[in-house]
């Protein structure tokens, strides 16, 4: 953070709550000067396009992105996967004389990228894993969820109560080590190999909530319901990792409670998105060294970035 240090890779971290205006801004600022490392836990999944507000193919052609469309929605993608792959992408982008820009809204990805991990959690143990799978089938997933809330409430607060894979993994670590999975996750200091330019985007709450509601309406007009129907026809299930996301999980939830109207589903997505935006801001505000801007303050953002030793000053952008 602050002025750059020799031999460290300078990079930009640009984040903010859902619908704040990150996508438009990064195109204005970095087209032709940088490449984007996607920091969105849903956009990593193929076929989850409308509900994740994934950039269009044309947008991606004009501004290359890494870590987007890299997993099937049935596959797990965790924070450690993100940090490992983001490190590789940063080095690749920097080696070609471009600006590495981590942009998105998944707070835990940003935090763990900056602060690293406190040791390495143990790998899979087939005996313990099989026992937990059997307990989930016999006792029900809710019983394991309750156990996780007691043993590792910090980690339980990060995941969905129907996320079978993550619940079982967290309990597996508890039983193998006597430690919580969350205790392996977070370091205290920023990693030393980078110079961090941290930019937070924010809007007044009413303005942000109006943008969230409008974006959900646009998603439905663009065919979100049809996208979900296609996924279900493709075999998607509620416990698939990608289906836990806001914009997808609500369709399964509304079917479970016997309410199938699209209007009610849209309202549920809006409500959940507003709540998520509030949690995102709380998390991002806990990061040290962040400069906060309204997305419309392009010139102020450029001035802030100019102190970092990128090969070409961003003030040259038109």
Phi, psi and omega in degrees: 000157180079211181291151187284157181242141182302142177074000174263148179276121176280136178213162181247133171247117183238119187215168179171175183289165179304138176071013182286335179119028182292317188299312180296320184293316183295329176294316179297319188276324196240358178300124180083352181242336184213178172229150188260134169259112184294125179243063180222119187288351179258324181291349173293340186268134173292147176077350176264081191258301186290312184293340178264001184055042182292138177302151182289160176304322179296317178300316182291332175291324182280334180220098185302138179239145173250156178061043174229137182058047184246356181222150166285151184293349177274352186261147175282142173222114187248180184297320179297320176301314182299310184299316180299314183285326178293319177303315181296318181293320179301313182296321180295312181297314181297323182294339180262012175077018179253168182270121173283126181234113173271118186226134178160203186222007180274101191298319183294327177296313179299312186297316181286330174297317182287317191255354175070199186236148177268078181085175184248125178293151181294156177285182182297139173242112188297326181293310180294318180299316180297321178297317180292322176300318178296321178295321179298320179290320185279314185265341184097148181296329180301325180293319178291324177299317178297320178297318180295321178300325178285317187276325183216070183298331179296314179289321179301327179291348182266344190238168180275145182295345178258009181277083186303314184300313183288324178298312181294320179298316182295320178289327176301314180296318178302315184286331180282324191242342188076003177248158176280154176297323181298333181290342178273347196275316197248123169278178182253328183253155175293142178296146192271352186280354184235154163257121190260125169252102187259120183237119177256140178249136179211156175227164172301146188304313182298320179296316181296315182296324177295320178294321177299312181298318181294321180294321178297319177301319179295319179302318180291323177293329180278354174109030180302316181299319178294323178299317180293319177301319179295320178296317179295319177296332179282352178110006181298139179235161184299329183270004172293140183308317182291337184278356177281346189289149171300134184102344178235311182300330182296329179295318177292319181297315182293327177293321180298322183269005173081025179239110189248007182287139181293328179298316178293322178295317178299318179297321179294320178295318178299314180299312180295325179292320178295319178295320179296318179300321178296317178294321178302312182297318179301317181293312182297326180294342179280347179284134178281153171077020181268135170261130185255138183221154164284140182304338179281351183273058186301314183295320178296321179294316178300317180299321180294320182290333187300341181286348184267148191274057175284157188294330176231134181292140182290346178295344178284349181292145177250000000 
